[in-house]
Amino acid sequence: MKSFDVPIIYRSPLISAIKKKRKEEDKMKKPALPAGRDFTPTLLDFGPLQIYLARHFGFCYGVENAIEIAFRTVEENPGKRIFLLSEMIHNPQVNADLQSHGVEFLQDNYGNQLIPFETITSDDIVIIPAFGTTLQMEERLKKMGIKTEKYNTTCPFVEKVWNRSEAIAKENYTIIIHGKPKHEETRATFSHASAKAPSVVVKDLQQTKQLAKYITGEKSPAEFYEEFKGQFSENFIIEKDLQRIGVVNQTTMLASDTQAIADYLKKVMISKHNLTASNMAERFADTRDTLCYATNDNQSAVTGMLETEADLAIVVGGYNSSNTSHLVELCEEKLPTYFINNEEKVLSAKEILHYNFHKKEEVLNAGYLPNKHPIKILITSGASCPDALVEGVINKLVSFYLVNVTSADLILKF
């Protein structure tokens, strides 16, 4: 896979050594075990503190690609005004770094205007973030004379979802999008999908079950337009547009959730239309999972990590990061879990300031580290989180104990 030139401040000598070692081990495994399918965590044994790092975590292909393009754009265009449509990725440190280099955001994460578009000229540079953007925004920028081709950082795995949507649209399927309706990526995918076919967004299985009631006729068509307001395409006809369907998703959703939604809708269609394996395609498109590889690997790595007996889990990443919040969800099912965005939130051996993403607020927790020996902590991070932040958290935790091993010692080991 291509390697990217991202700022050294985002790298971690310790974690780079660990990832390099694990990749080398993967290549040496038997052919029956494909590289990357080993989801056991890596143990960092500091004696009184044992940290287990997830097999896969941190920057993914799309994020590194976006960061490289953004910083290269700044370097190659001194004196030019450079704008981002919205946050490059959902990581506060990376976005702050870009702003410190003079990059300005045109919109917030929800598409609300921060800088008047009327002030933008064809001499300015506008970078499209990794989430992509809507067809309407692409057309608006084009009419303004803004050339975005060179500065489009849309993740190729997001574009893969768009291509899959287009493919099933050509076969006259309505597109069901599993995603967070207000998320930048979902808005972009909805725009691209609805340009080709009737489309509707469902945010979870509960909402999917309500949608299914319009397929079965349990709910009247009139109710749909109010219940799913803002989540369906223009001129959506409920009686006609739910006869043939296919499911795609926001690339950072939980794989199990998307699968549950697809399975549920498939059963509904089988029951309503008396489908069999031979004629399933008449009503339900087998889109399979459209999650990106990093989301799949990171989630599988957390599942593998959770098989290790531990006292707690720490997840590092931006609080508005969708893929990171889903890693938190997985960890919460088994362990006390603390969602933090940097080492500064680890206040001491007694207190940690962590984010409750269910309530959308930071919470101070006392006594998060148990009084035992050794303490076992599971750690992972989201796809938009720099490895340097994870190492910072590790070093902060290590500083609370008398240890004979340092991060520098472990680098030599790996």
Steps between C-alpha positions, in 0.01 A plus 500: 500500500619851421687686773429867566705799603327630812656735759744325732319647802219252438731199506602296803837320509359235734182431306676515164739230625210287622303530176807424291573189705142373475495547124821304467351221713190494280711445189667200662172330593375193318298560182195362679508805727473810278707798606315726740255239628678464832304726733683429825620816675863594565612487863711785635618365834615772736481273808234653727323628189416281203366668188343305218494687168238403241633325189374778273439864591591854399532675166341318208577534129236767440611713795870488412416582138294802609766627741775467240299694238403772750850570631652474152245755379607740773868450419458543124279809514664767720302821511181342365180480697421137578165380625352169610132433440482373859724308738761296312439203729340463841811562706543830686882497494527453124238763429666743740835441331351583161346818639837599647636477144239750384235260371144621569176300521213612277236296685455316826439124516130545433536711188432833670689784333791653695649715225281658230549319171464838330844591633666205323663562162630275225853575621431331833552132577219291647584154635227237510535297821536124533125459553431630149231753421164527329444532127334834568813632669723368222286686246501819709880501522529429128280798416722715721800400291653294781699203371476226762638200310853540635375576852230236534591274794184287489583156637503237222294270722228765522509524121468121489165532680390761247595266216312213661195721539518597135527135398184392680322819390552389138311182588207708631550436870420761760804570716477462877794677668598397852663806651472798727269738307694816591850357454700656214568164337135391516387830353749458217402138435131591509562774243680267262253215550184709468624645170475148356211338686241548775691499830428500872728515804447281808705573809460167681310172519216656694436752225540223240218306667278804462595528134410133455144574616456713188621207289249264662220755500470512880543876485329741265711676233406841641679423826828428321554854377485639852685218677792503255499871430839610367610141443348417160561620147287747311180357345531179703181298446456263792259264320741452209852561626521224761426213263866434414772597748873475570699602808826697514655681794705782637844340502557551873190331642506183707523201265265297719239778494506529121478123465204490738323769296562321170392164646183649644396669176583186305265295721227760456533484121505117504181492704316763299593373155543124568861511388736208472875486447446472125289814463632711789658753263156594369439696820822517707847592377787309656722801565698330777683724742628833370706583809859598430783258579625711792161511670469123465853433622481744791169356619624142462818594686296635791296179507826303508647729765196454724574129527790600724418523870536865600387760753401782267522633147611839370402620152681802357353721229290801405172526685308559178664204326240244395738207459659572840166513681416155365826363643391646833165323468671166445725547803214617722328166454770328707704750700503841666598716201648849486480704178765775494647719227849549643732423792403817684166340585688244710521738796663268751507142624168575669311719253423495129287745302326294234225552246156343536396503135151380590438821697745711293692624803833456677483326836754498783553149633684432826660166581516377141824306564439205732728436798654174383816356348540486209241731349394393152379766255377455144572793265389581146432812295288619211601516135555876518717494814876556471715224653691770689190564711474133592865490605439814705220324688719193558787712636263689729364177647851358542607814688272402789699185577852398594606304195829352384402508132452815289345560162852537362586151630193356329593662169823301503302185580275544199 
